[in-house]
Amino acid sequence: MEPLRRLCPAKVNLYLRVLRKRPDGYHELVTVMQPLSLADELTVTPGGSGLSFSCDHPGLPRGPGNLVWRAARLFEEATGHPLRVRLSLKKRIPVAAGLGGGSSDAAGALLALNQLAGEPLIQEDLHRLARRLGADVPFFLLGGPVVARGIGDRLSPLALPAYGYLLANPGVPLSTRWVYENLDLSRLASRPEPEAWDPGRPQEWVRNDLESVALRRVPELADLLRQLNELGAVAEAVSGSGPTVFGLFPDPETARDAAGKMRQTFPGWLAAARGLTGTEPSDLWEQDVWMI
């Protein structure tokens, strides 16, 4: 059997509203997650004596500490059939950047292994396994933008245009846990539900309740947001808990042009990508990403 190659897209949170802290320690959210053409690449090769995993990123674990490995073991447990495969991951999405790379890789592993095995698990089974791996993992099983509620695992598809996205990451560590622990829920304002928005006017609804906390910890993010606005972004925000910021542009080409201008003064990680609608085959969008 031939190796199976799967792209694992990044995401941005176009909208993130924190409702409350739950008794279990998680936070109740309403968020809009948008997958991007920026993607890691996972290859699953049948054969060997068991499960093996390799990754070209030197800082990531190769065993149970990696979500791809854990996803494979959960799949093995759910199907009852021992795995004999080699998993190889090429990282393009920055680690711990608010772009969901690890969660996407885990979802990609579940989907790829299920396909190779003849799809013994239905969508509900995969969703149940994904929830065990992390709050964002179920989203990456789908492929298009969604409104997510709960801890991020109750998903409703959302139609959005294929905007262009300019992503900038200064490479400054920012702990998700610290951001949530320093969020003052009493200062958050209520907002309309996402289904009431006009998708064509993102400047009216792109928001992130975590942004003010992230800016307090990493003040240089405010300057990056200002630069994105000056380059013509329709809207700009911190993605998730950061430290990646994004600018939303009318189309991918405009985002790419803005990235070239931003590179002249910004030395950090920079990329331009297309927002995925969930209808494009991967061979049509995987080239729609520019690492500037």
VEXDREN-2710 file (C-alpha; in Angstrom, 1 decimal):
% VEXDREN-2710
k/r/px/py/pz
1/MET/0.0/0.0/0.0
2/GLU/1.2/3.5/-0.9
3/PRO/2.1/6.1/1.7
4/LEU/-0.8/8.5/2.5
5/ARG/0.0/12.3/2.6
6/ARG/-2.2/14.6/4.5
7/LEU/-2.1/18.4/4.9
8/CYS/-2.9/19.7/8.4
9/PRO/-3.9/23.4/8.2
10/ALA/-3.3/26.1/10.7
11/LYS/-6.2/28.3/12.0
12/VAL/-6.9/31.7/13.3
13/ASN/-9.5/32.8/15.7
14/LEU/-11.4/35.5/14.0
15/TYR/-13.6/36.0/17.0
16/LEU/-13.1/34.8/20.6
17/ARG/-15.4/35.6/23.4
18/VAL/-14.9/34.1/26.8
19/LEU/-18.2/33.6/28.7
20/ARG/-17.2/32.1/32.0
21/LYS/-14.9/29.8/33.8
22/ARG/-16.3/26.3/34.3
23/PRO/-15.9/24.2/37.5
24/ASP/-13.6/21.8/35.6
25/GLY/-11.1/24.7/35.0
26/TYR/-11.9/25.1/31.3
27/HIS/-13.5/28.3/30.0
28/GLU/-16.8/28.5/28.2
29/LEU/-16.2/30.1/24.8
30/VAL/-17.8/31.4/21.6
31/THR/-15.2/31.5/18.9
32/VAL/-15.0/31.6/15.1
33/MET/-12.1/29.4/13.8
34/GLN/-10.9/29.8/10.2
35/PRO/-8.5/27.2/8.7
36/LEU/-5.7/28.4/6.5
37/SER/-3.7/27.1/3.5
38/LEU/-0.6/27.3/5.8
39/ALA/-0.2/23.6/6.8
40/ASP/2.0/21.0/8.3
41/GLU/2.5/17.8/6.2
42/LEU/1.8/14.4/7.7
43/THR/2.8/11.2/5.8
44/VAL/1.6/7.8/6.9
45/THR/3.5/4.8/5.5
46/PRO/2.0/1.3/6.1
47/GLY/4.5/-1.4/7.2
48/GLY/7.0/-2.0/9.9
49/SER/6.7/-3.9/13.2
50/GLY/4.6/-1.3/15.1
51/LEU/4.1/2.4/15.4
52/SER/7.0/4.8/14.7
53/PHE/6.9/8.6/14.5
54/SER/9.4/11.2/13.2
55/CYS/9.3/15.0/12.9
56/ASP/11.7/17.5/11.4
57/HIS/11.2/19.9/14.3
58/PRO/14.0/19.3/16.8
59/GLY/12.0/20.7/19.8
60/LEU/9.0/18.3/19.6
61/PRO/8.8/14.9/21.4
62/ARG/8.7/11.7/19.3
63/GLY/6.7/9.6/21.7
64/PRO/3.7/9.9/24.0
65/GLY/4.3/13.6/24.6
66/ASN/3.3/14.3/21.0
67/LEU/-0.3/14.7/20.0
68/VAL/0.2/12.7/16.8
69/TRP/1.5/9.8/18.7
70/ARG/-1.4/10.0/21.2
71/ALA/-3.9/10.2/18.3
72/ALA/-2.4/7.1/16.8
73/ARG/-2.6/5.2/20.0
74/LEU/-6.2/6.3/20.6
75/PHE/-7.1/5.1/17.1
76/GLU/-5.4/1.8/17.8
77/GLU/-7.4/1.4/21.0
78/ALA/-10.7/2.3/19.4
79/THR/-10.4/-0.1/16.5
80/GLY/-8.7/-2.9/18.4
81/HIS/-6.2/-3.5/15.6
82/PRO/-2.4/-3.0/16.3
83/LEU/-0.9/-0.4/14.1
84/ARG/2.0/-1.1/11.8
85/VAL/2.8/2.3/10.3
86/ARG/5.4/5.0/10.1
87/LEU/4.2/8.6/10.8
88/SER/6.4/11.4/9.5
89/LEU/5.6/15.1/10.2
90/LYS/7.0/18.2/8.4
91/LYS/6.3/21.3/10.4
92/ARG/5.5/24.6/8.8
93/ILE/3.2/26.0/11.5
94/PRO/5.1/27.6/14.3
95/VAL/4.9/25.8/17.6
96/ALA/2.9/27.3/20.6
97/ALA/1.9/30.2/18.4
98/GLY/-1.9/30.3/18.7
99/LEU/-2.3/28.7/15.3
100/GLY/-3.4/25.2/16.4
101/GLY/-0.6/23.3/14.7
102/GLY/-0.4/20.5/17.3
103/SER/-4.2/20.0/17.3
104/SER/-4.4/20.0/13.5
105/ASP/-1.6/17.4/13.3
106/ALA/-3.5/15.1/15.7
107/ALA/-6.7/15.5/13.7
108/GLY/-4.8/14.7/10.5
109/ALA/-3.4/11.6/12.1
110/LEU/-6.9/10.3/13.0
111/LEU/-8.2/11.1/9.5
112/ALA/-5.3/9.5/7.7
113/LEU/-5.2/6.3/9.8
114/ASN/-9.0/5.9/9.4
115/GLN/-8.6/6.3/5.6
116/LEU/-5.8/3.7/5.4
117/ALA/-7.8/1.3/7.5
118/GLY/-10.9/1.5/5.3
119/GLU/-12.7/4.0/7.5
120/PRO/-13.9/1.7/10.3
121/LEU/-14.8/4.8/12.4
122/ILE/-17.6/7.1/11.5
123/GLN/-17.5/10.9/12.0
124/GLU/-19.0/10.7/15.5
125/ASP/-16.4/8.2/16.6
126/LEU/-13.6/10.4/15.3
127/HIS/-15.1/13.4/17.0
128/ARG/-15.2/11.5/20.3
129/LEU/-11.5/10.6/20.0
130/ALA/-10.6/14.1/19.0
131/ARG/-12.2/15.6/22.1
132/ARG/-10.0/13.4/24.3
133/LEU/-6.9/14.9/22.6
134/GLY/-7.8/18.6/23.1
135/ALA/-10.5/21.2/22.7
136/ASP/-9.4/22.4/19.2
137/VAL/-8.9/18.9/17.7
138/PRO/-12.5/18.3/16.7
139/PHE/-12.5/21.5/14.6
140/PHE/-9.7/20.2/12.4
141/LEU/-11.7/17.2/11.4
142/LEU/-13.9/19.4/9.3
143/GLY/-12.0/21.6/6.9
144/GLY/-13.9/24.8/6.9
145/PRO/-14.7/27.8/9.2
146/VAL/-17.0/27.1/12.1
147/VAL/-18.6/28.7/15.1
148/ALA/-17.3/26.8/18.2
149/ARG/-19.0/26.8/21.6
150/GLY/-18.5/25.1/24.9
151/ILE/-14.7/24.6/25.3
152/GLY/-14.5/24.8/21.5
153/ASP/-15.9/21.3/20.7
154/ARG/-19.5/22.1/19.8
155/LEU/-19.2/23.1/16.2
156/SER/-21.5/24.8/13.6
157/PRO/-20.3/25.4/10.1
158/LEU/-20.1/29.0/9.0
159/ALA/-19.8/30.4/5.4
160/LEU/-17.0/32.9/5.0
161/PRO/-15.3/34.3/1.9
162/ALA/-11.8/33.1/1.1
163/TYR/-10.0/36.1/2.6
164/GLY/-6.3/36.5/2.6
165/TYR/-4.4/36.4/5.9
166/LEU/-1.0/37.9/6.8
167/LEU/0.4/36.3/9.9
168/ALA/3.3/37.7/12.0
169/ASN/4.9/36.1/15.0
170/PRO/7.7/37.9/16.9
171/GLY/9.0/34.7/18.5
172/VAL/8.3/35.8/22.1
173/PRO/7.0/33.0/24.4
174/LEU/3.5/33.5/25.7
175/SER/1.8/31.0/27.9
176/THR/-1.8/30.2/27.2
177/ARG/-2.3/29.3/30.8
178/TRP/-0.9/32.7/31.9
179/VAL/-3.2/34.6/29.5
180/TYR/-6.4/32.8/30.8
181/GLU/-5.3/33.2/34.4
182/ASN/-4.9/36.9/34.0
183/LEU/-8.1/37.5/32.1
184/ASP/-10.6/39.7/34.1
185/LEU/-14.0/38.2/33.1
186/SER/-15.9/41.1/34.8
187/ARG/-14.5/43.6/32.3
188/LEU/-15.7/41.7/29.2
189/ALA/-18.6/43.2/27.2
190/SER/-21.4/41.1/25.7
191/ARG/-21.6/40.9/21.9
192/PRO/-24.0/39.7/19.2
193/GLU/-24.0/36.0/18.3
194/PRO/-21.8/35.2/15.2
195/GLU/-24.8/34.0/13.1
196/ALA/-26.1/37.6/13.2
197/TRP/-23.0/39.0/11.5
198/ASP/-22.4/40.1/7.9
199/PRO/-19.5/37.9/6.7
200/GLY/-18.6/40.6/4.2
201/ARG/-17.9/43.2/7.0
202/PRO/-15.3/41.5/9.2
203/GLN/-14.1/44.9/10.6
204/GLU/-17.4/44.9/12.6
205/TRP/-16.9/41.6/14.3
206/VAL/-13.3/40.4/14.4
207/ARG/-12.5/40.6/18.1
208/ASN/-10.6/38.6/20.8
209/ASP/-11.3/38.8/24.5
210/LEU/-7.7/37.5/25.2
211/GLU/-6.0/40.2/23.2
212/SER/-5.7/42.9/25.9
213/VAL/-4.0/40.3/28.2
214/ALA/-1.6/39.2/25.5
215/LEU/-0.7/42.9/24.7
216/ARG/0.0/43.5/28.4
217/ARG/2.5/40.6/28.4
218/VAL/4.0/41.3/25.0
219/PRO/3.6/45.0/24.2
220/GLU/5.3/44.7/20.8
221/LEU/2.2/43.0/19.5
222/ALA/0.4/46.3/19.6
223/ASP/2.9/47.7/17.1
224/LEU/2.4/44.7/14.8
225/LEU/-1.3/45.2/14.8
226/ARG/-0.8/48.9/14.0
227/GLN/1.5/47.9/11.0
228/LEU/-1.1/45.5/9.7
229/ASN/-3.7/48.2/9.8
230/GLU/-1.5/50.7/8.0
231/LEU/-0.8/48.0/5.3
232/GLY/-4.5/47.9/4.5
233/ALA/-5.8/45.1/6.6
234/VAL/-9.6/45.1/6.8
235/ALA/-9.4/43.8/10.3
236/GLU/-6.5/42.6/12.6
237/ALA/-6.3/40.8/15.9
238/VAL/-4.3/38.4/18.0
239/SER/-5.0/34.7/17.2
240/GLY/-6.1/32.7/20.2
241/SER/-3.9/33.5/23.2
242/GLY/-1.1/34.6/20.9
243/PRO/1.6/35.5/20.2
244/THR/0.7/35.3/16.5
245/VAL/-1.2/38.3/15.1
246/PHE/-3.0/38.4/11.8
247/GLY/-4.3/40.9/9.3
248/LEU/-7.4/40.0/7.2
249/PHE/-7.2/41.2/3.6
250/PRO/-9.7/41.1/0.7
251/ASP/-7.9/38.3/-1.1
252/PRO/-4.7/36.2/-0.8
253/GLU/-2.8/38.3/-3.4
254/THR/-3.3/41.5/-1.4
255/ALA/-2.1/39.7/1.8
256/ARG/1.0/38.5/0.0
257/ASP/1.8/42.0/-1.3
258/ALA/1.4/43.4/2.2
259/ALA/3.7/40.7/3.6
260/GLY/6.5/41.8/1.2
261/LYS/6.2/45.3/2.5
262/MET/6.1/44.2/6.2
263/ARG/9.2/42.1/5.7
264/GLN/11.3/45.2/5.1
265/THR/11.0/46.2/8.8
266/PHE/9.8/43.1/10.6
267/PRO/12.5/40.4/11.3
268/GLY/10.2/37.7/12.8
269/TRP/8.2/34.8/11.3
270/LEU/5.9/36.0/8.6
271/ALA/3.6/34.2/6.2
272/ALA/0.6/35.0/3.9
273/ALA/-2.1/32.4/3.4
274/ARG/-5.6/31.8/2.0
275/GLY/-8.6/31.2/4.2
276/LEU/-10.2/27.8/3.4
277/THR/-13.9/27.5/2.8
278/GLY/-14.1/23.8/3.3
279/THR/-14.9/23.1/-0.4
280/GLU/-11.4/23.2/-2.0
281/PRO/-9.4/20.0/-2.6
282/SER/-6.1/20.2/-0.9
283/ASP/-4.2/20.0/-4.2
284/LEU/-5.7/23.3/-5.2
285/TRP/-4.8/25.3/-2.0
286/GLU/-1.6/23.9/-0.7
287/GLN/0.4/26.2/-2.9
288/ASP/-1.6/29.3/-1.7
289/VAL/0.9/30.1/1.1
290/TRP/3.9/32.3/1.0
291/MET/6.7/32.2/3.6
292/ILE/8.1/35.7/3.3
END
